[in-house]
Amino acid sequence: MALEDYNKKRNFKETSEPEGKEKESSKRLKFVIQRHAASRLHYDFRLEMEGVLKSWAVPKGPSLNPSDKRLAMMVEDHPFAYRTFEGSIPKGNYGAGEVEIWDEGTYEPIEKVKDKSDDLVMRAELHKQSLKFILHGKKLKGEFALVKIKNPKEDNAWLLIKHKDKYAVDKDYNAEEYTLKNSKVTAYLNEKDGKKKITHPKE
């Protein structure tokens, strides 16, 4: 079962994360990018495929600059219902911390195949370990690629790369600069840093 690893890692009596259940993929495939402050801040890049969310953890976050080849570590599949998840994961649970949606929308393969659904096309590309797709998000738009790194030491390491198109930029792109001012993840990080800085005087 595609979601077996996801379910094994979570205690649903404690976390409000959705339980792992598959669904039939929709005609217009969805994507979501979640900003996740766990042991370290990272961005979770998720593509609807095969009734689940194929997922990658992107430490530096996505970029609209084609020069930025961002490391993306493939992780376990997540249920489609996770697409709308925001909130706190309790201490002691896998991925403990704060999660918020950074961007979301629909996506489609760059190269369509006659008589094949977008889902089947993307599944075939995933099998070939080279995905090329168009994002229709609020922050991320245009063509992207996810390519597996041929490195036996890191079997789950990929690269997330922006293609050169009208949405591409040539300046430095920092995903952190495009977060909401009232971000709960930022507030969580500030509180965490504040606790680290507290020093107790010697008695």
ABEGO torsion letter per residue (X at the ends): XAAAAAAAABBAAABABBBBBBBBBBABBBBBBBBBBBABBBBBBBBBBGGBBBBBBBAAEBBABAABBBBBBBBBBBBAAAAABBEBBBBGBBGBEBBBBABBEBBBBABBBBGBBAAAAAAAAAAAGBBBBBBBBAABBEBBBBBBBBBAABAABBBBBBBBBAABBABBBBAAAABBAABAAAAAAAAAAAAAABBBBBX
